[in-house]
Amino acid sequence: MENPASPRRPAAEEGGGGGGGGAAEAARVLLALAFLYGAMSLLAYRVIHMRHVAPLGPDAPPAEFSEGRVLQHLRRLTVDIPGRQEGNPGLEAAAQYIKGQLDGLAARAGPEYRIEVEETLVSGSFSMIFLRHRVTLTYRNHKNIVMRISSNVSEDEDLSFMVNGHFDSPLGSPGAADCGSCVASMLELSRLIIDSGWVPSQPVIFLFNGAEELFLLGSHGFITTHKWNSTIGAFINIEASGSGGADLVCQSGPGSWPSRIYAQTAKYPMANSVAQDMFGIIPGDTDYRIFAEDITNIPGLDIIFVLGGYFYHTSYDTVENLFPGSIQARGENLFNLVKAFTNSSMLLKWNKQSSEAARAKVDDLRAIFFDYLTWFMVFYSRDFSLVLHSLPVAIFVLAPLFLKFPNITLKSWSLTVVDLVRGMLLHTFGVILAIFIPAVAAAVRLLFTKNAMNWFAHPYLAFFMFVPTSLAGLFIPRIIWGLSEEAHFWGAFGLYSLITLRWCLVLLPERRLKDKEKRGG
């Protein structure tokens, strides 16, 4: 007996239901991705602007670094004392304020400390390569304020650690971030060393130099003429090219041990070894160059505020425009670093390696490092990086075999290799267009507006100006010369693998050559 035919839904109903479900699922995935990327962007924004760091007020415990106390010094230096440029009375007034604060600390320090405060005038001459041109400078009577904190049993010849910052400011700028924030932080740090009761095992020198904006004259005068110049075993230079945010380690060396100490001890690590290679593109320099490259090769770190660059060297570089939490994070990092450097065995080991050949070997061992949202740092040696970054290249070379396994023939392997190479070349062309098209769009924009740099002060404008045009450049080759998804993916994978390996093989060893070129040697 035949069963009656079971009822069937109309084909249109089946297809429509399935299509609707697929569209709804796709929409949910897109919404989830949008939420995920939005949350990640918000987190990154808060972190790089130091919103997760709570600044302590002026009434914070004496054994804590306080951003509030730093701001009190900063208001004296930028509001009560205007015009800290060479030749202006404000520069001398700032020097006397700094010296008065240091003298007060020395007067109330306990008997376990040996505190020395000096006001020095420096003169000299030197040549440097700046923007590929040799510049010869001669100077007289620039003022530095120097403080040395050590134990009561220390000797003048003891190896020391130095923190440097400049108290002069550029023309037309109050210099709150650049670099009033630096010297105010140093005043608070020197107070913290004394009030916390911590006695450094090696002397700590604070150099408040008064002529950085004029081609680094203050630091040159100190390192060539001061009686303590030969005792410095390592240093930190603090600077600002913006109003706060990430206090980035932009330069480090010679050797990898200063950056290793930073990675091990910084409470809020902000560092990236790529910054050192990119730093040469910037038409400017810091005192780090004098201490670590041009005049001496003392190991050190160059730590710089990098956000809010639209205030840099302008009349808007004021206390009100500083990013809250940035100075607090810098100060807590600095206190940990001063402790770590003065207790480090490398401080003594490096000083014993006095020959140029011995130091050149260490100089070649620069490391690769980067932080993850100021939570922790990844740090590894150049030797390990060669192995690590060779693995993706090896995977790319073997990919044609994996993709055709187990049906591997010479013809299929050859065609796959050709496809992957085409994908890599196509992605390279896309990257070039992703740089070229935004540059052209920015140039065309100048024809229709007088506000050439308003995007610099408003990041959302920069996003709408550059990101869509960059994405268009990246996808144009893919749309015109369509390849398989497999070829596009592995082509991009191979391109970036080769770039990172080349950076390890070529750019890292070239750093020392670039340092020599800077010195004109």
PADOMI-644270 format. One record per residue (C-alpha): x, y negated, z; residue in three letters; chain; residue number from 1. Coordinates in steps of 0.02 Angstrom, whole numbers, always signed. Each point is the difference from the previous one (the first is absolute). Example, Ala and Ser with C-alpha at 12.3 -4.5 7.8 and 13.67 -1.06 7.14 Angstrom:
! residues 2
     px     py     pz type mol seq
   +615   +225   +390  ALA   A   1
    +69   -172    -33  SER   A   2
//
This chain:
! residues 521
     px     py     pz type mol seq
     +0     +0     +0  MET   A   1
    +72   -167    -48  GLU   A   2
    +23   -134   +130  ASN   A   3
    -75   -166    -44  PRO   A   4
   +128   -127    -58  ALA   A   5
    +60   -107   +142  SER   A   6
    -35   -184    -20  PRO   A   7
   +146   -107    -57  ARG   A   8
    +32   -183    +31  ARG   A   9
    +12   -110   -154  PRO   A  10
   +176    -19    -67  ALA   A  11
    -11   -188    +17  ALA   A  12
    -43    +21   +184  GLU   A  13
   +149   +115    +28  GLU   A  14
   +122   -112    -90  GLY   A  15
    -70   -157    +80  GLY   A  16
    +11    +72   +175  GLY   A  17
   +179    +58    -23  GLY   A  18
    +55   -163    -78  GLY   A  19
    -79   -101   +139  GLY   A  20
    +85   +105   +132  GLY   A  21
   +168    -19    -86  GLY   A  22
    -20   -188    -14  ALA   A  23
    -49    -13   +183  ALA   A  24
   +150   +104    +52  GLU   A  25
   +115   -109   -106  ALA   A  26
    -73   -158    +78  ALA   A  27
    +29    +69   +175  ARG   A  28
   +180    +42    -43  VAL   A  29
    +29   -176    -69  LEU   A  30
    -77    -79   +154  LEU   A  31
   +107   +109   +113  ALA   A  32
   +157    -48    -97  LEU   A  33
    -48   -185     +6  ALA   A  34
    -25    +12   +188  PHE   A  35
   +165    +93    +22  LEU   A  36
   +101   -124   -104  TYR   A  37
    -87   -147    +85  GLY   A  38
    +41    +68   +172  ALA   A  39
   +180    +33    -50  MET   A  40
    +17   -176    -73  SER   A  41
    -72    -77   +158  LEU   A  42
   +119   +102   +108  LEU   A  43
   +150    -49   -106  ALA   A  44
    -53   -183     +4  TYR   A  45
    -15     +0   +190  ARG   A  46
   +166    +88    +22  VAL   A  47
   +105   -110   -114  ILE   A  48
    -77   -155    +80  HIS   A  49
    +41    +70   +173  MET   A  50
   -183     -3    +55  ARG   A  51
    +32   +158   +101  HIS   A  52
   +129    -88   +111  VAL   A  53
    -72    -97   +147  ALA   A  54
   +105   -156    +36  PRO   A  55
    +39    -32   +183  LEU   A  56
    -35   -172    +73  GLY   A  57
   +116   -121    +90  PRO   A  58
    -47    +77   +168  ASP   A  59
    +57   +176    -50  ALA   A  60
   +111    +93   +125  PRO   A  61
   +183    -58     -4  PRO   A  62
    +57   +174    -50  ALA   A  63
   -103     -9   -162  GLU   A  64
    +33    -91   -162  PHE   A  65
   -134   -132    -23  SER   A  66
    -57    -79   -163  GLU   A  67
    -85   -134   +105  GLY   A  68
   +166    -56    +74  ARG   A  69
    +78     +1   -173  VAL   A  70
   -138   -115    -63  LEU   A  71
    +36   -121   +142  GLN   A  72
   +181    -14    -59  HIS   A  73
    -59    -11   -179  LEU   A  74
   -116   -147    +33  ARG   A  75
   +143    -94    +81  ARG   A  76
   +111    +35   -151  LEU   A  77
   -128    -39   -136  THR   A  78
   -125   -125    +75  VAL   A  79
    +96    -95   +133  ASP   A  80
   +162     +2   -102  ILE   A  81
    -38    -41   -183  PRO   A  82
   +126    +12   -142  GLY   A  83
   +130   +134    +37  ARG   A  84
    +99    -35   -158  GLN   A  85
   +185    -37     -8  GLU   A  86
    +26   -186    +27  GLY   A  87
   -165    -25    +91  ASN   A  88
     -6    -36   +187  PRO   A  89
   -121   +146    +19  GLY   A  90
   +137   +127    -33  LEU   A  91
   +106    -66   +144  GLU   A  92
   -154     -8   +112  ALA   A  93
    -38   +183    -41  ALA   A  94
   +179    +49    +40  ALA   A  95
     -9    -87   +169  GLN   A  96
   -167    +82    +39  TYR   A  97
    +70   +173    -39  ILE   A  98
   +157    -32   +102  LYS   A  99
   -102    -65   +146  GLY   A 100
   -106   +158     +2  GLN   A 101
   +155   +110     -7  LEU   A 102
    +86    -98   +138  ASP   A 103
   -154    +23   +108  GLY   A 104
     +7   +188    -28  LEU   A 105
   +184     +5    +42  ALA   A 106
    -30    -97   +161  ALA   A 107
   -128   +123    +68  ARG   A 108
    +78   +163    -63  ALA   A 109
    +47   +124   +135  GLY   A 110
   +180    +38    +52  PRO   A 111
     +0   +159   -105  GLU   A 112
     +3   -105   -157  TYR   A 113
   +135   -102    -85  ARG   A 114
    -85   -137   -101  ILE   A 115
    +96   -117   -116  GLU   A 116
    -81   -140   -101  VAL   A 117
    +98   -101   -127  GLU   A 118
    -38   -145   -117  GLU   A 119
   +121     +2   -147  THR   A 120
    +31   -106   -154  LEU   A 121
    +58    +98   -152  VAL   A 122
    +92    -54   -156  SER   A 123
    +69    +94   -149  GLY   A 124
    -14    +40   -185  SER   A 125
    -36   +153   -107  PHE   A 126
    -63    +56   -169  SER   A 127
   -149   +111    -38  MET   A 128
    -94    +68   -150  ILE   A 129
   -177    -68     -4  PHE   A 130
   -119    +32   -146  LEU   A 131
   +149    +66    -99  ARG   A 132
    +98   -161    +22  HIS   A 133
   +148    -32   +115  ARG   A 134
    -35   -134   +129  VAL   A 135
   +139    -76   +106  THR   A 136
    -52    -80   +164  LEU   A 137
    +92   -108   +127  THR   A 138
    -82    -54   +163  TYR   A 139
    +40    -89   +164  ARG   A 140
    -72     -8   +175  ASN   A 141
   -154   +110    -13  HIS   A 142
    -65    +49   +172  LYS   A 143
    -26   +176    +65  ASN   A 144
    -62    +54   +172  ILE   A 145
    +69   +167    +60  VAL   A 146
    -49   +104   +152  MET   A 147
    +89   +157    +61  ARG   A 148
    -85   +115   +127  ILE   A 149
   +106   +137    +76  SER   A 150
    +33    +90   +163  SER   A 151
   +105    -80   +135  ASN   A 152
   +142   +121    -38  VAL   A 153
     +8    -31   -187  SER   A 154
   +153    -69    -88  GLU   A 155
    +11   -128   -139  ASP   A 156
    +63   +133   -122  GLU   A 157
   -144   +122    +31  ASP   A 158
    -93    +55   -155  LEU   A 159
   -164    -94    -13  SER   A 160
   -168     +1    -89  PHE   A 161
    -67   -159    -78  MET   A 162
   -175    -70    -37  VAL   A 163
     +0   -146   -123  ASN   A 164
   -131   -128    -48  GLY   A 165
     +5   -178    -65  HIS   A 166
    -86   -152    +76  PHE   A 167
    +13   -118   -149  ASP   A 168
   -149    -13   -117  SER   A 169
    -21    -41   -186  PRO   A 170
    -43   -175    -60  LEU   A 171
   -182    -46    +19  GLY   A 172
    -42   +148   +110  SER   A 173
    -28    +14   +189  PRO   A 174
    +82   +171    -13  GLY   A 175
   -112    +89   +125  ALA   A 176
    +27   +172    -78  ALA   A 177
   +162    -42    -92  ASP   A 178
    +80     +6   +118  CYS   A 179
    -67    -77   +159  GLY   A 180
    -84   +165    +36  SER   A 181
   +171    +84     -7  CYS   A 182
    +89   -112   +127  VAL   A 183
   -155     -6   +113  ALA   A 184
     -4   +190     -2  SER   A 185
   +186     +3    +42  MET   A 186
    -29   -115   +148  LEU   A 187
   -135   +116    +65  GLU   A 188
   +108   +153    -33  LEU   A 189
   +148    -72    +96  SER   A 190
   -119    -42   +144  ARG   A 191
    -69   +177     -5  LEU   A 192
   +173    +78    +14  ILE   A 193
    +35    -99   +158  ILE   A 194
   -172     +9    +81  ASP   A 195
    -23   +186    -34  SER   A 196
   +159    +40    +95  GLY   A 197
    +75    +96   -146  TRP   A 198
   +188    -24     -8  VAL   A 199
    +67    +40   -174  PRO   A 200
   +142   +126     -9  SER   A 201
    +80   -107   -137  GLN   A 202
    -12   -190    -12  PRO   A 203
   -146    -74    -97  VAL   A 204
    +34   -159    -99  ILE   A 205
   -141   -117    -53  PHE   A 206
    +52   -114   -143  LEU   A 207
   -116   -148    -25  PHE   A 208
    +75    -72   -158  ASN   A 209
    -44   -172    -62  GLY   A 210
    +37     +8   -186  ALA   A 211
    -76   +148    -91  GLU   A 212
   -105    -96   -126  GLU   A 213
   +160    -83    -64  LEU   A 214
    +78   +155    -80  PHE   A 215
    +26    +97   +163  LEU   A 216
   +129   -121    +70  LEU   A 217
    -37    +29   +185  GLY   A 218
    +27   +188     -7  SER   A 219
   +158    -22   -105  HIS   A 220
    +70   -123   +127  GLY   A 221
    -33   +120   +143  PHE   A 222
    +69   +158    -79  ILE   A 223
   +159    -87    -59  THR   A 224
    +44   -111   +149  THR   A 225
    -82    +57   +162  HIS   A 226
   +101    +91   +132  LYS   A 227
   -129   +141    +10  TRP   A 228
     -8    +32   -187  ASN   A 229
   +118   +150     +3  SER   A 230
    -97    +86   +140  THR   A 231
   -164    +23    -94  ILE   A 232
    -31   +183    -39  GLY   A 233
   -178    -16    -70  ALA   A 234
   -134   -132    -21  PHE   A 235
   -181    -38    -39  ILE   A 236
    -47   -151   -104  ASN   A 237
   -181    -57    +19  ILE   A 238
    -79   -107   -135  GLU   A 239
   -167    -51    -74  ALA   A 240
    -60    -20   -179  SER   A 241
   -180    -10    +58  GLY   A 242
   -106    -30   +153  SER   A 243
     +3   +173    +75  GLY   A 244
    -74   +169    -36  GLY   A 245
   +120   +141    -31  ALA   A 246
   +172    -39    +73  ASP   A 247
    +87    +97   -136  LEU   A 248
   +177    +68     +0  VAL   A 249
    +50    -68   -170  CYS   A 250
   +186    +39     +8  GLN   A 251
   +107   +118   +104  SER   A 252
   +178    +62     +3  GLY   A 253
   +142    +27    -28  PRO   A 254
    -32   +183    +35  GLY   A 255
   -164    +81    +49  SER   A 256
    +16     -4   +188  TRP   A 257
    -80   -173    +30  PRO   A 258
   -158    +55    -92  SER   A 259
     +4   +168    +91  ARG   A 260
     +2    -89   +169  ILE   A 261
   -144   -107    -59  TYR   A 262
    -99   +154    -53  ALA   A 263
    +29    +82   +168  GLN   A 264
    -40   -148   +114  THR   A 265
   -114   -131    -81  ALA   A 266
   -171     +0    +83  LYS   A 267
    -83    -64   -159  TYR   A 268
   +116    +59   -140  PRO   A 269
    -12   -104   -158  MET   A 270
   +135    +48   -123  ALA   A 271
    +24    +61   -177  ASN   A 272
   +167    +39    -83  SER   A 273
    -70    -55   -169  VAL   A 274
     -9   -178    +67  ALA   A 275
   +190    -11     -3  GLN   A 276
     +6    +35   -186  ASP   A 277
   -142   -122    -33  MET   A 278
    +78   -135   +109  PHE   A 279
   +126    -44   -136  GLY   A 280
   -142    -59   -113  ILE   A 281
    -47   -137   +124  ILE   A 282
    +92   -165    -33  PRO   A 283
    +53    -22   +181  GLY   A 284
   +108    +69   +139  ASP   A 285
    +10    +15   +188  THR   A 286
   +140     -2   +128  ASP   A 287
     +7   +189    -19  TYR   A 288
   +103    -30   -156  ARG   A 289
   +135    -93    +97  ILE   A 290
    +15   +131   +138  PHE   A 291
    -19   +162   -100  ALA   A 292
    +58    -40   -176  GLU   A 293
    +96   -158    -41  ASP   A 294
   +113    -42   +147  ILE   A 295
     -3   +157   +108  THR   A 296
    -80   +171    -16  ASN   A 297
    -80    +14   +171  ILE   A 298
   -143   +127     +4  PRO   A 299
   -168    -80    +27  GLY   A 300
   -184    -22    -41  LEU   A 301
    -88   -143    -90  ASP   A 302
   -177    -10    +70  ILE   A 303
   -120   -122    -83  ILE   A 304
   -182    -55    +14  PHE   A 305
    -67    +31   -175  VAL   A 306
   -186    -43     +1  LEU   A 307
    -74   -173    -21  GLY   A 308
   +132    -53   -125  GLY   A 309
   -113   -140    -60  TYR   A 310
    +47    -96   +160  PHE   A 311
   +187    +30    -24  TYR   A 312
   +104   -159    -16  HIS   A 313
   -156   -110     -3  THR   A 314
    -82   -125   +117  SER   A 315
   -125   +138    +46  TYR   A 316
   +131   +104    +91  ASP   A 317
    -77    -43   +169  THR   A 318
    -37    +89   +162  VAL   A 319
   -185     +9    -44  GLU   A 320
    +37   +100   -158  ASN   A 321
   +101   +136    +85  LEU   A 322
    -79   +173     -1  PHE   A 323
    -45    +50   +179  PRO   A 324
    +86   +158    +60  GLY   A 325
   +148    -16   -119  SER   A 326
   +117    -82   +125  ILE   A 327
    -54   +124   +135  GLN   A 328
    +43   +148   -111  ALA   A 329
   +166    -80    -49  ARG   A 330
    +48    -33   +180  GLY   A 331
    -41   +174    +63  GLU   A 332
    +98    +74   -145  ASN   A 333
   +149   -113    +33  LEU   A 334
    +11    +43   +185  PHE   A 335
     +1   +186    -40  ASN   A 336
   +130    -27   -136  LEU   A 337
   +116   -102   +109  VAL   A 338
     -3   +139   +130  LYS   A 339
    +29   +135   -132  ALA   A 340
   +144    -89    -89  PHE   A 341
    +94    -44   +159  THR   A 342
    -13   +180    +59  ASN   A 343
    +43    +79   -168  SER   A 344
   +161    +97    -20  SER   A 345
     +4    -55   -182  MET   A 346
    +37   -178    +58  LEU   A 347
   +170    +60    +61  LEU   A 348
    +30   +125   -140  LYS   A 349
    -28   -128   -137  TRP   A 350
   +118   -123    +81  ASN   A 351
   +138   +131     +1  LYS   A 352
    -21    +30   -188  GLN   A 353
    +95   -157    -40  SER   A 354
    +69    +49   -170  SER   A 355
    -97    -48   -157  GLU   A 356
    +12   +178    -66  ALA   A 357
    -78    +74   +156  ALA   A 358
   -143   -125     -3  ARG   A 359
    -26    +25   -187  ALA   A 360
    -38   +184    +31  LYS   A 361
   -130    -46   +129  VAL   A 362
    -70   -135   -115  ASP   A 363
    -41   +131   -131  ASP   A 364
   -111    +92   +125  LEU   A 365
   -146   -119     -4  ARG   A 366
   -161    +88    +45  ALA   A 367
   -176     +0    -69  ILE   A 368
   -135    -53   +122  PHE   A 369
   -176    -70     +8  PHE   A 370
   -133    -25   +131  ASP   A 371
   -180    +58     -1  TYR   A 372
   -115   -141    +58  LEU   A 373
   +124    -45   +140  THR   A 374
    -42   +165    +87  TRP   A 375
   +158    +97    -40  PHE   A 376
   +146     +2   -121  MET   A 377
    +60   +129   -125  VAL   A 378
   +189     -1     -9  PHE   A 379
   +119   +113    -95  TYR   A 380
   +177     -5    -67  SER   A 381
    +50    -28   -180  ARG   A 382
    +67   +178    -13  ASP   A 383
   -168    +70    +55  PHE   A 384
    -90   -120   -118  SER   A 385
    +94    +73   -149  LEU   A 386
    -68   +173    +43  VAL   A 387
   -174    -62    +45  LEU   A 388
    -24   -106   -156  HIS   A 389
    +75   +131   -115  SER   A 390
   -142   +121    +43  LEU   A 391
   -137    -96    -95  PRO   A 392
   +114    -11   -152  VAL   A 393
    +28   +188     +8  ALA   A 394
   -188    +28    +13  ILE   A 395
    -27   -111   -152  PHE   A 396
   +131    +95   -101  VAL   A 397
    -80   +167    +47  LEU   A 398
   -179    -60    -24  ALA   A 399
    -14    +61   -182  PRO   A 400
    +36   +177    +60  LEU   A 401
   -127     -8   +142  PHE   A 402
   -135    -75   -111  LEU   A 403
    +11   +138   -131  LYS   A 404
    +32   +146   +118  PHE   A 405
    -24   +145    -33  PRO   A 406
    -29    -29   -187  ASN   A 407
   +169    -81    -33  ILE   A 408
    +65     -9   -176  THR   A 409
   +135   -109    -74  LEU   A 410
   -129    -95   -102  LYS   A 411
   -119    -30   +146  SER   A 412
   +145    -53   +112  TRP   A 413
    +66   -121   -132  SER   A 414
   -171    -78    -29  LEU   A 415
    -26    -22   +187  THR   A 416
   +171    -83    +19  VAL   A 417
    -42   -120   -142  VAL   A 418
   -169    -41    +80  ASP   A 419
    +78    -37   +170  LEU   A 420
   +135   -109    -78  VAL   A 421
   -134    -94    -98  ARG   A 422
    -99    -21   +161  GLY   A 423
   +154    -71    +87  MET   A 424
    +37   -122   -142  LEU   A 425
   -182    -52     -7  LEU   A 426
     -3    -33   +188  HIS   A 427
   +162    -99    -14  THR   A 428
    -81   -109   -133  PHE   A 429
   -151    -20   +113  GLY   A 430
   +109    -57   +146  VAL   A 431
    +84   -128   -113  ILE   A 432
   -170    -66    -56  LEU   A 433
    -59     -2   +181  ALA   A 434
   +138   -126    +35  ILE   A 435
     -6    -96   -164  PHE   A 436
   -188    -31    -15  ILE   A 437
    -21    -78   +176  PRO   A 438
   +151   -111    -37  ALA   A 439
    -79    -58   -163  VAL   A 440
   -168    -26    +84  ALA   A 441
    +82   -105   +136  ALA   A 442
    +89   -105   -133  ALA   A 443
   -162    -27    -97  VAL   A 444
    -89    -48   +161  ARG   A 445
   +121   -146    +22  LEU   A 446
    -76    -79   -156  LEU   A 447
   -167    -19    +88  PHE   A 448
    +44    -47   +180  THR   A 449
   +115   -117    +94  LYS   A 450
     +6   +114   +153  ASN   A 451
   +138   +112    -62  ALA   A 452
    +32    +91   +163  MET   A 453
   -168     -2    +89  ASN   A 454
     -5   +191    -10  TRP   A 455
   +154     +6   +111  PHE   A 456
    -97    -72   +148  ALA   A 457
   -156   +104    -35  HIS   A 458
    +38   +186    -20  PRO   A 459
   -175    +40    -63  TYR   A 460
    +34   -113   -151  LEU   A 461
   +161    +94    -32  ALA   A 462
    -98   +163     +4  PHE   A 463
   -125    -57   -131  PHE   A 464
   +135    -81   -106  MET   A 465
   +127   +139     -6  PHE   A 466
    -79   +167    +46  VAL   A 467
   -131    +12   -140  PRO   A 468
   +124    -58   -133  THR   A 469
   +131   +119    +66  SER   A 470
   -122   +147     -4  LEU   A 471
    -49    -49   -176  ALA   A 472
   +182     +7    -54  GLY   A 473
    +22   +168    +84  LEU   A 474
   -151    +78    -86  PHE   A 475
    +14    -76   -174  ILE   A 476
   +127   +130    -64  PRO   A 477
   -103   +138    +77  ARG   A 478
   -157    -58    -90  ILE   A 479
    +82    -28   -169  ILE   A 480
   +112   +153     -4  TRP   A 481
   -102   +126    +96  GLY   A 482
    +94   +153    +63  LEU   A 483
    -59   +140   +111  SER   A 484
    -22    -35   +186  GLU   A 485
   +139   +124    +28  GLU   A 486
   +122   -100   -108  ALA   A 487
    -48   -165    +84  HIS   A 488
    +21    +69   +175  PHE   A 489
   +166    +88    -28  TRP   A 490
    +66   -145   -104  GLY   A 491
    -29   -121   +144  ALA   A 492
    +70   +127   +123  PHE   A 493
   +159    +19   -102  GLY   A 494
    +23   -188    -23  LEU   A 495
     -9    -41   +186  TYR   A 496
   +107   +152    +46  SER   A 497
   +138    -58   -117  LEU   A 498
    -10   -179    +63  ILE   A 499
    +19    +50   +183  THR   A 500
   +144   +117    -38  LEU   A 501
    +89   -133   -101  ARG   A 502
    -22   -123   +144  TRP   A 503
    +87   +123   +116  CYS   A 504
   +140    +38   -123  LEU   A 505
    +37   -174    -66  VAL   A 506
    -77   -143    +99  LEU   A 507
    +55    +53   +174  LEU   A 508
   +186    +14    -44  PRO   A 509
    -11   -162    -99  GLU   A 510
    -43   -100   +156  ARG   A 511
   +181    -13    +52  ARG   A 512
    +49    -58   -175  LEU   A 513
   -134   -135     +9  LYS   A 514
    +68    -55   +169  ASP   A 515
   +172    -19    -79  LYS   A 516
    -73   -100   -144  GLU   A 517
    -83   -117   +126  LYS   A 518
   +169    -31    +77  ARG   A 519
    +72    -30   -172  GLY   A 520
   +123   +143    +26  GLY   A 521
//
